[in-house]
């Protein structure tokens, strides 16, 4: 299955797969390897597969896409989003607005094709002002490490065709029924998109969780992808507390597929209960 649809009041939300990212438990920090293997159910050296989801919103005749996947930059198991959008009757040319959770490769490289041309030629690009300031408004050489420097350079390329139709936002309503929520840590401008209609809500939370089997029961555990691991862990715990108390439906880029569900308390920790 490559697409799953649900409704939040008057807004249709479709989870659309970009594919699967293959990695290893080497990306986990702050946890002993044996415990990481136990929680993940993996043997030493066994690969870890992380789904990569994007979300299509349809509201009042407008099509909004949250994140754009990896494009052709991260191997043959990713870069499926554009074709999967076509399969559900929403080709890239029909997308009016793109909301980015952040500018990491598996969320934004799919903005452009191999020649650097816009895959979504009619879409306005929207991201949090803190994310734009960190990745787009400074020189590549100012990055604190090689991972950040590479991403600054790549973000400049992937957003290039959209610069004249790019809009930055602060926290609050960005589109009717859709609000930005700064969830900093994974990146400085990492953003959740809160969808609200007819007393129903859904938070598309980006990369609050990468490895659900580990980070849901252990929200203190960070990954090497986090720009600020301590802040990412603090944000995750704070959001888990809120989501569990409010019984808020969430959707994650890496929460399995389609990634819809709720966070519930489980003893001293938490559990994720997928929809259905």
DOKOLFI-677798 format. One record per residue (C-alpha): chain; x, y, z. Coordinates in Angstrom, 1 decimal, padded with zeros to 4 digits. Example, Ala and Ser with C-alpha at 12.3 -4.5 7.8 and 13.67 -1.06 7.14 Angstrom:
2
<r ch="A" east="012.3" north="-004.5" up="007.8"/>
<r ch="A" east="013.7" north="-001.1" up="007.1"/>
REM end
This chain:
276
<r ch="A" east="000.0" north="000.0" up="000.0"/>
<r ch="A" east="001.4" north="003.4" up="-001.0"/>
<r ch="A" east="-001.4" north="005.8" up="000.1"/>
<r ch="A" east="-004.0" north="005.9" up="002.9"/>
<r ch="A" east="-006.7" north="008.5" up="003.3"/>
<r ch="A" east="-008.5" north="009.9" up="006.4"/>
<r ch="A" east="-010.6" north="012.9" up="007.1"/>
<r ch="A" east="-010.1" north="015.7" up="009.7"/>
<r ch="A" east="-013.4" north="017.5" up="009.6"/>
<r ch="A" east="-013.6" north="019.0" up="006.1"/>
<r ch="A" east="-010.0" north="018.3" up="005.3"/>
<r ch="A" east="-009.0" north="015.1" up="003.5"/>
<r ch="A" east="-005.5" north="013.9" up="004.6"/>
<r ch="A" east="-003.7" north="011.2" up="002.5"/>
<r ch="A" east="-000.5" north="009.6" up="003.7"/>
<r ch="A" east="001.6" north="009.0" up="000.6"/>
<r ch="A" east="004.8" north="006.9" up="000.7"/>
<r ch="A" east="008.1" north="008.0" up="-000.7"/>
<r ch="A" east="009.6" north="004.6" up="000.0"/>
<r ch="A" east="011.8" north="003.1" up="002.7"/>
<r ch="A" east="015.2" north="004.3" up="004.0"/>
<r ch="A" east="017.6" north="001.5" up="005.0"/>
<r ch="A" east="020.0" north="002.4" up="007.8"/>
<r ch="A" east="021.5" north="000.8" up="010.9"/>
<r ch="A" east="021.4" north="001.2" up="014.7"/>
<r ch="A" east="024.7" north="003.0" up="014.4"/>
<r ch="A" east="022.6" north="006.2" up="014.1"/>
<r ch="A" east="021.4" north="005.8" up="017.7"/>
<r ch="A" east="023.1" north="007.8" up="020.4"/>
<r ch="A" east="022.7" north="007.8" up="024.1"/>
<r ch="A" east="021.7" north="004.1" up="024.4"/>
<r ch="A" east="023.8" north="001.0" up="024.8"/>
<r ch="A" east="023.9" north="-001.1" up="021.6"/>
<r ch="A" east="022.5" north="-004.2" up="023.2"/>
<r ch="A" east="019.5" north="-002.3" up="024.5"/>
<r ch="A" east="018.9" north="-000.7" up="021.1"/>
<r ch="A" east="018.9" north="-004.1" up="019.5"/>
<r ch="A" east="016.5" north="-005.5" up="022.1"/>
<r ch="A" east="014.0" north="-002.6" up="021.6"/>
<r ch="A" east="014.3" north="-002.7" up="017.8"/>
<r ch="A" east="014.1" north="-006.5" up="017.7"/>
<r ch="A" east="017.3" north="-006.6" up="015.6"/>
<r ch="A" east="020.3" north="-008.8" up="015.6"/>
<r ch="A" east="023.8" north="-007.3" up="015.5"/>
<r ch="A" east="024.5" north="-005.8" up="012.1"/>
<r ch="A" east="020.9" north="-006.3" up="010.9"/>
<r ch="A" east="019.7" north="-003.3" up="008.8"/>
<r ch="A" east="016.9" north="-001.1" up="010.0"/>
<r ch="A" east="014.2" north="000.1" up="007.6"/>
<r ch="A" east="012.6" north="003.4" up="008.2"/>
<r ch="A" east="009.5" north="004.4" up="006.2"/>
<r ch="A" east="009.4" north="007.9" up="004.7"/>
<r ch="A" east="005.9" north="009.4" up="004.5"/>
<r ch="A" east="004.5" north="012.6" up="003.0"/>
<r ch="A" east="001.0" north="013.9" up="003.5"/>
<r ch="A" east="-001.4" north="015.3" up="001.0"/>
<r ch="A" east="-004.1" north="017.7" up="002.2"/>
<r ch="A" east="-007.2" north="018.6" up="000.2"/>
<r ch="A" east="-009.2" north="021.6" up="001.5"/>
<r ch="A" east="-011.6" north="023.8" up="-000.4"/>
<r ch="A" east="-010.3" north="022.7" up="-003.7"/>
<r ch="A" east="-006.6" north="023.4" up="-002.7"/>
<r ch="A" east="-004.0" north="020.7" up="-002.7"/>
<r ch="A" east="-001.3" north="021.0" up="000.0"/>
<r ch="A" east="001.7" north="018.6" up="000.3"/>
<r ch="A" east="003.6" north="018.3" up="003.6"/>
<r ch="A" east="007.2" north="017.3" up="002.7"/>
<r ch="A" east="008.4" north="016.0" up="-000.7"/>
<r ch="A" east="010.5" north="012.9" up="000.1"/>
<r ch="A" east="014.1" north="012.2" up="-001.0"/>
<r ch="A" east="013.8" north="012.4" up="-004.8"/>
<r ch="A" east="016.6" north="010.4" up="-006.5"/>
<r ch="A" east="019.3" north="011.3" up="-004.0"/>
<r ch="A" east="019.1" north="008.5" up="-001.4"/>
<r ch="A" east="019.0" north="005.3" up="-003.4"/>
<r ch="A" east="016.4" north="003.2" up="-005.3"/>
<r ch="A" east="014.2" north="002.4" up="-002.3"/>
<r ch="A" east="013.2" north="006.1" up="-002.1"/>
<r ch="A" east="012.0" north="008.7" up="-004.5"/>
<r ch="A" east="008.6" north="007.2" up="-005.1"/>
<r ch="A" east="006.4" north="010.1" up="-004.0"/>
<r ch="A" east="005.8" north="011.8" up="-007.3"/>
<r ch="A" east="004.6" north="008.6" up="-008.9"/>
<r ch="A" east="002.5" north="007.7" up="-005.9"/>
<r ch="A" east="000.9" north="011.1" up="-006.0"/>
<r ch="A" east="000.0" north="010.5" up="-009.7"/>
<r ch="A" east="-001.5" north="007.2" up="-008.7"/>
<r ch="A" east="-004.0" north="008.9" up="-006.3"/>
<r ch="A" east="-005.0" north="011.5" up="-008.8"/>
<r ch="A" east="-002.8" north="014.4" up="-007.5"/>
<r ch="A" east="000.1" north="014.8" up="-009.9"/>
<r ch="A" east="002.9" north="017.2" up="-008.8"/>
<r ch="A" east="001.6" north="019.9" up="-011.2"/>
<r ch="A" east="-001.6" north="020.0" up="-009.3"/>
<r ch="A" east="000.0" north="020.8" up="-005.9"/>
<r ch="A" east="-000.7" north="024.4" up="-004.8"/>
<r ch="A" east="001.4" north="024.6" up="-001.6"/>
<r ch="A" east="004.2" north="022.7" up="-000.1"/>
<r ch="A" east="004.7" north="022.8" up="003.7"/>
<r ch="A" east="008.1" north="021.6" up="004.8"/>
<r ch="A" east="008.6" north="020.2" up="008.3"/>
<r ch="A" east="012.3" north="020.8" up="007.8"/>
<r ch="A" east="015.1" north="020.8" up="005.2"/>
<r ch="A" east="016.7" north="017.4" up="005.7"/>
<r ch="A" east="017.3" north="015.4" up="002.5"/>
<r ch="A" east="014.5" north="012.8" up="003.0"/>
<r ch="A" east="011.9" north="015.6" up="003.4"/>
<r ch="A" east="013.0" north="018.2" up="000.8"/>
<r ch="A" east="015.3" north="016.7" up="-001.9"/>
<r ch="A" east="012.2" north="015.7" up="-003.7"/>
<r ch="A" east="011.5" north="019.3" up="-004.5"/>
<r ch="A" east="013.7" north="019.1" up="-007.6"/>
<r ch="A" east="014.6" north="016.6" up="-010.4"/>
<r ch="A" east="018.1" north="015.4" up="-011.3"/>
<r ch="A" east="018.6" north="018.6" up="-013.4"/>
<r ch="A" east="017.6" north="020.9" up="-010.5"/>
<r ch="A" east="014.2" north="021.8" up="-011.9"/>
<r ch="A" east="011.1" north="022.1" up="-009.8"/>
<r ch="A" east="009.0" north="018.9" up="-009.7"/>
<r ch="A" east="006.1" north="021.0" up="-008.3"/>
<r ch="A" east="006.1" north="023.9" up="-010.8"/>
<r ch="A" east="003.0" north="025.6" up="-009.5"/>
<r ch="A" east="003.5" north="025.2" up="-005.8"/>
<r ch="A" east="004.4" north="027.9" up="-003.2"/>
<r ch="A" east="007.0" north="026.7" up="-000.7"/>
<r ch="A" east="006.3" north="027.4" up="003.0"/>
<r ch="A" east="008.7" north="026.8" up="005.9"/>
<r ch="A" east="009.4" north="028.2" up="009.3"/>
<r ch="A" east="011.5" north="031.3" up="009.4"/>
<r ch="A" east="013.9" north="029.6" up="011.9"/>
<r ch="A" east="014.5" north="026.7" up="009.5"/>
<r ch="A" east="015.2" north="029.1" up="006.6"/>
<r ch="A" east="017.6" north="031.1" up="008.7"/>
<r ch="A" east="019.6" north="028.1" up="009.7"/>
<r ch="A" east="019.9" north="026.4" up="006.3"/>
<r ch="A" east="019.4" north="029.1" up="003.7"/>
<r ch="A" east="020.5" north="032.4" up="005.1"/>
<r ch="A" east="024.2" north="031.7" up="005.7"/>
<r ch="A" east="027.3" north="030.4" up="004.0"/>
<r ch="A" east="028.0" north="026.7" up="003.8"/>
<r ch="A" east="031.4" north="027.2" up="005.5"/>
<r ch="A" east="029.7" north="028.4" up="008.7"/>
<r ch="A" east="028.2" north="024.9" up="009.4"/>
<r ch="A" east="029.4" north="023.4" up="012.7"/>
<r ch="A" east="030.2" north="020.0" up="011.1"/>
<r ch="A" east="030.4" north="018.3" up="007.7"/>
<r ch="A" east="026.9" north="016.9" up="007.9"/>
<r ch="A" east="025.5" north="020.4" up="008.4"/>
<r ch="A" east="027.7" north="021.9" up="005.8"/>
<r ch="A" east="026.6" north="019.4" up="003.2"/>
<r ch="A" east="023.0" north="020.0" up="004.0"/>
<r ch="A" east="023.3" north="023.8" up="003.7"/>
<r ch="A" east="024.7" north="023.3" up="000.2"/>
<r ch="A" east="022.0" north="020.8" up="-000.8"/>
<r ch="A" east="019.2" north="023.0" up="000.7"/>
<r ch="A" east="020.3" north="025.9" up="-001.4"/>
<r ch="A" east="020.0" north="023.7" up="-004.6"/>
<r ch="A" east="016.6" north="022.1" up="-003.7"/>
<r ch="A" east="014.9" north="025.4" up="-002.8"/>
<r ch="A" east="016.5" north="027.3" up="-005.6"/>
<r ch="A" east="013.6" north="027.1" up="-008.2"/>
<r ch="A" east="011.1" north="028.1" up="-005.5"/>
<r ch="A" east="012.8" north="031.1" up="-004.0"/>
<r ch="A" east="010.5" north="033.6" up="-005.8"/>
<r ch="A" east="007.5" north="031.8" up="-004.5"/>
<r ch="A" east="008.8" north="030.9" up="-001.0"/>
<r ch="A" east="007.2" north="032.1" up="002.1"/>
<r ch="A" east="008.5" north="031.9" up="005.7"/>
<r ch="A" east="006.1" north="031.7" up="008.7"/>
<r ch="A" east="006.2" north="031.9" up="012.5"/>
<r ch="A" east="004.1" north="029.8" up="014.8"/>
<r ch="A" east="000.4" north="030.1" up="014.0"/>
<r ch="A" east="-002.0" north="029.8" up="011.1"/>
<r ch="A" east="-000.2" north="029.4" up="007.8"/>
<r ch="A" east="-003.2" north="028.4" up="005.7"/>
<r ch="A" east="-006.9" north="028.1" up="006.7"/>
<r ch="A" east="-007.1" north="025.2" up="009.1"/>
<r ch="A" east="-003.3" north="024.6" up="009.1"/>
<r ch="A" east="-001.0" north="026.1" up="011.7"/>
<r ch="A" east="002.8" north="025.9" up="012.2"/>
<r ch="A" east="004.1" north="024.6" up="015.5"/>
<r ch="A" east="007.8" north="025.0" up="016.1"/>
<r ch="A" east="009.2" north="021.7" up="017.5"/>
<r ch="A" east="012.9" north="022.6" up="017.5"/>
<r ch="A" east="015.8" north="020.3" up="018.2"/>
<r ch="A" east="016.0" north="017.9" up="015.4"/>
<r ch="A" east="016.7" north="021.0" up="013.4"/>
<r ch="A" east="016.4" north="024.6" up="014.7"/>
<r ch="A" east="013.2" north="025.2" up="012.7"/>
<r ch="A" east="011.8" north="021.7" up="012.7"/>
<r ch="A" east="008.0" north="022.3" up="012.4"/>
<r ch="A" east="004.8" north="020.3" up="013.1"/>
<r ch="A" east="001.8" north="021.2" up="011.1"/>
<r ch="A" east="-001.5" north="021.2" up="013.1"/>
<r ch="A" east="-004.6" north="020.5" up="011.0"/>
<r ch="A" east="-007.9" north="021.6" up="012.6"/>
<r ch="A" east="-011.4" north="021.3" up="011.2"/>
<r ch="A" east="-014.9" north="020.8" up="012.8"/>
<r ch="A" east="-013.4" north="020.1" up="016.3"/>
<r ch="A" east="-011.0" north="017.5" up="014.9"/>
<r ch="A" east="-007.2" north="017.8" up="015.0"/>
<r ch="A" east="-004.2" north="016.1" up="013.5"/>
<r ch="A" east="-000.6" north="017.0" up="014.1"/>
<r ch="A" east="001.8" north="016.1" up="011.3"/>
<r ch="A" east="004.9" north="016.1" up="013.4"/>
<r ch="A" east="007.8" north="015.4" up="011.0"/>
<r ch="A" east="010.8" north="013.8" up="012.6"/>
<r ch="A" east="009.8" north="013.8" up="016.3"/>
<r ch="A" east="010.4" north="010.1" up="016.0"/>
<r ch="A" east="012.6" north="008.2" up="013.6"/>
<r ch="A" east="012.8" north="004.7" up="015.3"/>
<r ch="A" east="009.4" north="004.3" up="017.0"/>
<r ch="A" east="010.4" north="001.0" up="018.6"/>
<r ch="A" east="013.2" north="002.8" up="020.5"/>
<r ch="A" east="012.2" north="006.4" up="020.8"/>
<r ch="A" east="008.6" north="006.0" up="021.9"/>
<r ch="A" east="009.4" north="004.0" up="025.0"/>
<r ch="A" east="012.7" north="005.9" up="025.4"/>
<r ch="A" east="012.1" north="009.5" up="024.3"/>
<r ch="A" east="015.5" north="010.5" up="025.8"/>
<r ch="A" east="017.2" north="008.6" up="023.0"/>
<r ch="A" east="018.5" north="010.8" up="020.1"/>
<r ch="A" east="020.0" north="010.1" up="016.7"/>
<r ch="A" east="023.0" north="011.4" up="014.8"/>
<r ch="A" east="020.7" north="013.3" up="012.5"/>
<r ch="A" east="019.6" north="015.6" up="015.3"/>
<r ch="A" east="021.3" north="019.0" up="015.1"/>
<r ch="A" east="020.7" north="019.4" up="018.8"/>
<r ch="A" east="020.2" north="016.0" up="020.4"/>
<r ch="A" east="019.3" north="017.3" up="023.9"/>
<r ch="A" east="016.8" north="019.8" up="022.6"/>
<r ch="A" east="015.3" north="017.1" up="020.3"/>
<r ch="A" east="014.8" north="014.7" up="023.3"/>
<r ch="A" east="013.3" north="017.5" up="025.4"/>
<r ch="A" east="010.9" north="018.5" up="022.6"/>
<r ch="A" east="009.9" north="014.8" up="022.1"/>
<r ch="A" east="009.1" north="014.3" up="025.8"/>
<r ch="A" east="007.2" north="017.6" up="026.0"/>
<r ch="A" east="005.1" north="016.7" up="022.9"/>
<r ch="A" east="004.4" north="013.2" up="024.1"/>
<r ch="A" east="003.1" north="014.6" up="027.4"/>
<r ch="A" east="000.8" north="017.0" up="025.5"/>
<r ch="A" east="-000.3" north="014.4" up="022.9"/>
<r ch="A" east="-001.1" north="011.8" up="025.5"/>
<r ch="A" east="-003.0" north="014.2" up="027.7"/>
<r ch="A" east="-005.0" north="015.8" up="024.8"/>
<r ch="A" east="-005.5" north="012.4" up="023.0"/>
<r ch="A" east="-004.2" north="014.1" up="019.9"/>
<r ch="A" east="-004.0" north="012.2" up="016.7"/>
<r ch="A" east="-000.6" north="012.5" up="015.2"/>
<r ch="A" east="001.1" north="011.6" up="011.9"/>
<r ch="A" east="004.8" north="010.9" up="011.5"/>
<r ch="A" east="007.1" north="010.8" up="008.6"/>
<r ch="A" east="008.7" north="007.6" up="010.1"/>
<r ch="A" east="005.9" north="006.1" up="012.2"/>
<r ch="A" east="005.4" north="003.1" up="010.0"/>
<r ch="A" east="003.0" north="003.5" up="007.1"/>
<r ch="A" east="000.6" north="005.3" up="007.0"/>
<r ch="A" east="001.9" north="006.8" up="010.2"/>
<r ch="A" east="-001.5" north="007.9" up="011.8"/>
<r ch="A" east="-002.1" north="007.1" up="015.5"/>
<r ch="A" east="-001.9" north="008.3" up="019.1"/>
<r ch="A" east="000.6" north="008.4" up="021.8"/>
<r ch="A" east="-000.5" north="006.9" up="025.1"/>
<r ch="A" east="001.2" north="006.5" up="028.5"/>
<r ch="A" east="002.6" north="003.1" up="029.2"/>
<r ch="A" east="003.9" north="002.8" up="032.7"/>
<r ch="A" east="006.8" north="005.3" up="033.1"/>
<r ch="A" east="007.0" north="005.7" up="029.4"/>
<r ch="A" east="004.8" north="005.8" up="026.3"/>
<r ch="A" east="003.5" north="003.7" up="023.5"/>
<r ch="A" east="002.3" north="004.4" up="020.0"/>
<r ch="A" east="-001.1" north="003.1" up="019.0"/>
<r ch="A" east="-001.6" north="003.2" up="015.2"/>
<r ch="A" east="-005.0" north="003.9" up="013.8"/>
<r ch="A" east="-007.1" north="000.9" up="013.0"/>
REM end
